[in-house]
Amino acid sequence: MASRSCANLFDLASGGLLDIPCTPRALPRVMTVPGIISDVDSNSNGDDSDASSSACRERKIVVANMLPLHAKRDPQTKKWCFSLDEDSILLHLKDGFSSENEVVYVGSLKAEIDTSEQEEVAQKLLEEFNCVPTFLPSDLQKKFYLGFCKQQLWPLFHYMLPMCPDHGDRFDRSLWRAYVSANKIFADKVMEVINPEDDCIWVHDYHLMVLPTFLRKRYYRVKLGFFLHSPFPSSEIYRTLPVRDEILRGLLNCDLIGFHTFDYARHFLSCCSRMLGLDYESKRGHIGLDYFGRTVYIKILPVGVHMGRLESVLNLPDTTSKIKEIQEQYKGKNLILGIDDMDIFKGISLKFIALEQLLQQNPELQGNIVLVQIINPARGSGKDVQEAKSETYLTARRINEVYGSPNYEPVVLIDRHVPQYEKTAYYAVAECCIVNAVRDGMNLVPYKYIVCRQGTPPVNTALGMTADSPQTSMLVVSEFIGCSPSLSGAIRVNPWDTDAVADALNLAITMSKSEQQLRHEKHYRYVSSHDVAYWARSFAQDLDRACRDHYSKRCWGIGLGLRFRVVSLSPNFRKLSIDHIVSAYQRTNRRAIFLDYDGTIIPEASIIKSPSPEVLALMNSLCKDPKNTVFIVSGRGRTSLSDWFASCETLGIAAEHGYFLRWNRSSEWETSPVGADLDWKEIVEPVMRLYTEATDGSNIESKESALVWHHQDADPDFGSCQAKELLDHLENVLSNEPAVVKRGQHIVEVKPQGVSKGLVAEKILSRMANDGKAPDFVMCIGDDRSDEDMFESILSTVSSPSLPSPPEIFACTVGRKQSKAKYYLDDVSDVVKLLQGLATASTPKPKHLPHIQVSFESVY
């Protein structure tokens, strides 16, 4: 049954459940040269929908919740006036793009625009700022941003679960519908201006995580990147979200997904593995997830600051004047600075308690140390923000009452709008900066502090520094913030351990100037070379790399609602038509048929592993045709296969990947001569047993010629880790033994050298040719890695000069995935239907072939 969270959500987002007014007039979809806007028909969809390229320069479409603009009404004319937000990271990232690139912004305004003014404002913003406003209705905006984003996603992504009504809001499906509807409106605005063949789209942050699904549904080959500016929680936290799959699939509809740290990326990959069954691998230094033939790349790079913007503010006369004022105000005191938003995750109260500990343990610091805490306005609203604010003020008041004096306050709270020049002045003066968040995304405060402490000539003059004065800075940072890994010279702390934070503050203000200088120089080298331009340029380059194969593959969409995804495969890779293969089957006389077992004629997930009566009937029908040579080629043991197919008298069986081979029920088993020495099993079994005891949910399968370690029932991450370790361990101990170690899907297998399904196919085809029955029809169907050897072997064997003429070849994999086979079938039920078609076409026709009721559940 379809999930309620995704069924018909495309219709819902278009206005089915929420009254969302349309934009008064659609904006032109393609801008050519500046000032000339051409209308291009946008009524298209899917794979063939990509409009032809315009003559415009390459564009970057940056999509975010808020546009990098300030808006205010002119008090006299009552007209809206707009200006660029010079501190917005969205504006700064333009520096990382080529001057040939045009940047278009799509997002909401920070002011509510009346419906009657929206068309005029939209035209003005597009012409003057290259901005496309979304104009979300007021009610929708509240439910989307203040509701779902701030009350549900934001706490969850910061590891806060609504365990009871007093601690967070429970999941509200109406807020989820608002989130989807808002994302759909953003997507519609992007579609109004996109040239899908040339433009790159860069979506920002957790507000728009299902937007990629809407865009990918419309344009299969759109170049689409996403960057998450918040943490991504561990799978244990994220899996509590009722719409977890829809959000993961939304992100996976991108080509490149960016995170600040490896921890965040690792959590995302773990969620994809545990909830969607997706594996990832590193490809030439880049982490990639295979998602229905598309490789979704993972980018790990923290954002930087805009050096030029900070330096320009440092050189302002207002800044230097404020620096002198602060120096005079706190003369003779060690100034520690904190700048944080007012929310429950910034750890402001914990920071104050640590300062209290420091003053209690070091009485001589009373009167000599001041913590200036600048509080930025809260981005959300709710009881949690009010509680955090109340606790902050109460803690500060208590400390000042106990350790303060008439002319001294150890904690100075600045809870008002603080202009950028004033913050910059505090950065420049403070001997130490502390960021004590219990959980945060990137947090650029430490980077800004380092740049400001490096100073400029006007700042150094204001500070009374000479040209040869050493530049110093000291950072105390929480280990739970995104920038912590990149600041190796900072004092990292656990914000919950207030004693350790107090010790860190003491160390920071008492450290020698020479060591402070060395730490500062190390940090400044990193921050100045990894600025926001570097971050944007690196992301754009990786997005281009991720999209370079878009037009070399065939694409089509599958799935409904937010479960939509694009399948992307080689242009020569297509679904095997029953009519096509039956036609070839009927006109040929010497046929070789190779069938894998698990995952091919029996569902991989089936509890009952023996073949059904219907499958046995089909095997008998195919085997009774004298023109057919039919083989089951499996990794299973010969005893099981022999028992299960005992009713199929002329069926050939290749067991244990071909170590044992039997041409029919009455013939003897042939054993591969290359694997006669199996003494290595005595080495392998104790090693596997060790890993089985250490890995809950794993087990050993003992075959006559091989040993297999299974971990499909173990924890996905731990099982995969143990499998890698076991693979390395066995390769080392078997380096001089006639055995090979292979890793498959949830298995590690050790088998004799020179044994593979490919060699089985080669042996059977050669025997048929030597007997004067060279095949003119070869069909091979399998679903896993071991079957790829068979596909490759068939293609090479049939082209050998020993065969009088090349046969018709049908190498077919089960599932739409990368393969050496030319054809695919979707699942086991498709394989059974195909075999039924062949059996019906066989001569002599079976008299009592049962009608097959296909009930296998699709594996995709």
Secondary structure, 3 states (H helix, E strand, C coil): CCCCCCCCHHHHHHHHCCCCCCCCCCCCCEECCCCCEECCCCCCCCCCCCCCCCCCCCEEEEEEEECCEEEEECCCCCCEEEEECCCCHHHHHHHHCCCCCEEEEEEECCCCCCHHHHHHHHHHHHHHHCEEECCCCHHHHHHHHHHHHHHHHHHHHCCCCCCCCCCCCCCCHHHHHHHHHHHHHHHHHHHHHCCCCCCEEEEECHHHCCHHHHHHHHCCCCEEEEECCCCCCCHHHHCCCCCHHHHHHHHHCCCEEEECCHHHHHHHHHHHHHHHCCCEEEECCEEEEEECCEEEEEEECCCCCCHHHHHHHHCCHHHHHHHHHHHHHCCCCEEEEEEEECCCCCCHHHHHHHHHHHHHHCHHHCCCEEEEEEEECCCCCCHHHHHHHHHHHHHHHHHHHHHCECCECCEEEECCCCCHHHHHHHHHHCCEEEECCCCCCCCCHHHHHHHHHHCCHHHHHHHCCCCCCCCCCCEEEECCCCCHHHCCCCEEECCCCHHHHHHHHHHHHHCCHHHHHHHHHHHHHHHHHCCHHHHHHHHHHHHHHHCCCHHHCEEEEECCHHHCEEEEECCCCEECCHHHHHHHHHCCCCEEEEECCECCCECCCCCCCCCCHHHHHHHHHHHHCCCEEEEEECCCCHHHHHHHCCCCCCCEEEEHHHCEEECCCCCCCEECHHHCCCCCHHHHHHHHHHHHHHCCCCEEEECCCCEEEECCCCCHHHHHHHHHHHHHHHHHHCCCCCEEEEEECCEEEEEECCCCHHHHHHHHHHHHHHCCCCCCEEEEEECCHHHHHHHHHHHHHCCCCCCCCCCEEEEEEECCCCCCCCEEECCHHHHHHHHHHHHHHCCCCCCCCCCCCCCCCCCC
